[in-house]
Amino acid sequence: MSKFDTKALMVSPHPDDAEIQAGGTIARWVKEGHRVVYVLCTSGDKGTDDPKMTPRRLAKMREKEQMDAARILGVSEVEFLRYHDGELEDTREFLGNLVHAIRFYRPEIVMAPDPYRTKFFQHRDHRMAGIAALDAVYPYSRDRLHFPEHEKEGLKPHKVAEIYFYGPDEPETFVDITDTMNLKIKSVLAHVCQMGNGRDVKKWMQQRAAETGKKAKVKYAEGFRRLVARR
């Protein structure tokens, strides 16, 4: 039996990031019998061009869509931190929330945005989430004297084995998602308020996964920058 309680903890800056970036991988791991959990950093309350939409209404809508998408992949546990979209900062509070989640769920792998990509535009929230997730893995969740209040809740330090950074400039770790591609597409399309023309989104996702698949020599794949955490 694995010493880890959870296969992976997905740190997602906004609703839909987990599914777009790693939905096929998540579905594959769940199908293999593993537990995957989400930490949703913001509720995406700014992501609209609808002049009648309000942040509060949008956040509620996107959280529901996130739960629908997660269930499609077999993920039932989504922890909502509810920071405001575009206002995620590398604060001690945010870091502490991620450390708490790592110590609570005790994952083998933490998945997070690659904060150091340079070849394309990246949302600030992604950079902040990636940096905080990296720090939360090492050294903060490992060393018991960081956030000692967690120990009072019965949470022990935890050593994550690996980080999978998604959205890197040059992926070098690939996961074959050929058998879970349809689940990935379905989960992304569950984010109704963001996806617009579903047919175009499906085509874009297939093309993107096929391009990555060529590098992995499979039909469809997702790519990551893998970092083995210092033990």
N, C-alpha and C positions, 0 to 999 in steps of 0.2 A: 504493500500500500504506500502511496506517495505521502511524504511528510507534509505536503502542501494541502491546505484546505480547499484551495481554488486554483484552477489552471491559469486564469488571467483576470486581471483587473484593468478595465478599459477606462482611461482618463479621457473624457470627451469634452472639448471646450463648449460645443453647442449641440443641440439636437440635430441629428443626421450625420455628424462627423464620424461616429463609430461605424455606421452602416456603409457610408461611402468609402471610407478608408480601409475597413477591415471586416466588413460584413460576411464575406465568404469564409474567412479564416475563423471567425467567431462561430458561425454555423457549423463548420467542420469539427471544431473542438467539442461543441455541444453534442453533435451527433456521435462523437467518439466516447461520450459519457462524462465529459468534464464540465465543471462548473465555471461559468464566466459571469462576472458582475460588472456593472457600469458605475462610474462616478461622473455625473453630468455637472459640469462646472457652472455654466450659465443656462438660462432658459431661452436664450435666443430671442429676447424681447425687442430687438431692433431690426430683425431681418425681414423687412417688408417694404414695398413701395405703394401699398394701399393707403390712400390719404385718410381713410376713415378708421383705420386700425389703431388701437391703443396698445402700449407696451404690456399692460396687465392682461388684456384679452389675448394678445399674441402669445404671451408666455404660457397661459393656460392651454391654448390650442396646441402649442408645440410640445408641451410636456405630455399631453395625451397621445399625440402622434409618436413621440419617442417611446412611450410604453407599448404602443401597438407594434412599432417596428422591432423593438427588443423581443417581444413575444414571438414574432415570426421566426426569429433566429434561435429561439429557445432560451432566451435570457429573461428571468423573472425578477431579478434584483437590480433596481436602478436607484441610486442614491442621488437626490437632487440637492446641490449646494445653493442654487438660486442666486448666484451673483448676476449682476446686470451685464447684458451683452455689450461688449466693447469696453468694459470697465474692470476686467480681470487684471489683478496686479500680483506681483510676486511678494505677497505680504506674509508675515508670520501666521496670521489667521488661516490664510489659504493653505500654506504649507502644512499647518497643523491638521487641517481637515483631511488632506491627502495622507499624511502619516497615520492618522486615526483609521482611515479606511484600509490602509495596508496592514496595520496591526490587527484590525478586526477580521478582515477576510483572508489574510495570510496567503497571498497569491504566489504562484511560481513565477509568473510573468506579469510585468506591468506594461501596458500599451499606452503610448502617449505620442503627441505630435513631435516631429523632429524640430526642435527650436532653432537649429542652425542651418536650415536650408537657405540657399542664396540664389537659386536659378529661377525663382518665380516669386510673385507676390505671396505674402503670408499674412493672415489676419493676426493682429497683435495678441488676441486672446490665445491663439495657438502657441505663439512663442512663450507667453507667460505660463501656460499650462504645461508645456514641455519642460521648461526650466524647473518649475516647481516639482513636477513629477520626478525628474532626475534627482533633485536634491532630497525629495522624500524617500526615495529608494536608498540613496547613500549620501550621507550617513544617518539621516534622522530616524528612519524607522528601525534601523539596526541597533542604535545606541540607546540604552534605557534611560539615560539621564536627560535626553531630549524629550520634551513634553512629558514630564513625570506625572502630570495629571492623568494620563492614559492608564498608568499602572493602578491608580485608585479605582478605575473602572474594571480592573481585571485583565487589561490588555497587556500582552507581553511584547518585547521587541521582536522584530521579524526580519529575516534576511531574504530578500527577493533574489531569485536566481538570475533572471534576465530582464532586460528591457527591450521591447520591440518598438522602435520609433517608426511611426507611419508618416507617409508623405516626404521621404528623404529625396535629396537630389540624385543619389546613386544607391538604389537598394542592392543589398548583397545577400539577403535571406528571403527565400521565396516559399510561399505556401500554395499548393495546388488547390484551387477552388472550383475545378471543373464540375464536380458533383454538387456543389452548393451555390453555383452562380445564380440559379433561378431564385433561391431564397434571398440572396443578396439583393437582387433586383427588386423583388417583392418588398423587402424591408425598406429600401430606399424610397420606393414609390408610396410607402405608408406616410411619408412626410409630405402630405398633400399640399400644404400651404407653401411649400418651397419648390416643389418639383415641376410645376407647370405642365408642359406637354410630356406625358409619360412615355410616348413612343420615342421622342428624341432623347430622353434621359436613358431609356433602356439601351438604345443604340450607342450612346456615348459610353455607358458603363461596359458594354460588351467590347467595344473597341479598346478601351483602356485596359481591361483585364486581358485581352488577347495580346496586346503589345507587351505587357509584363509576362504573359505566358510564354512568349517567344524566348525571353531570356532564361526562363526556367525549363523550357522544352516541354511544355504542357499546353493544353488548349487555353485555359484561363488560370491566372495566378494573381496574387497580391504580393507586393514587395515591401520589405522593411529594412531598416538599419538596426542590426541586432547588437546589443551590448551585454556582455556577460558581466553581471554586477560583481564588484569587489566584495569578497567574502570576509 
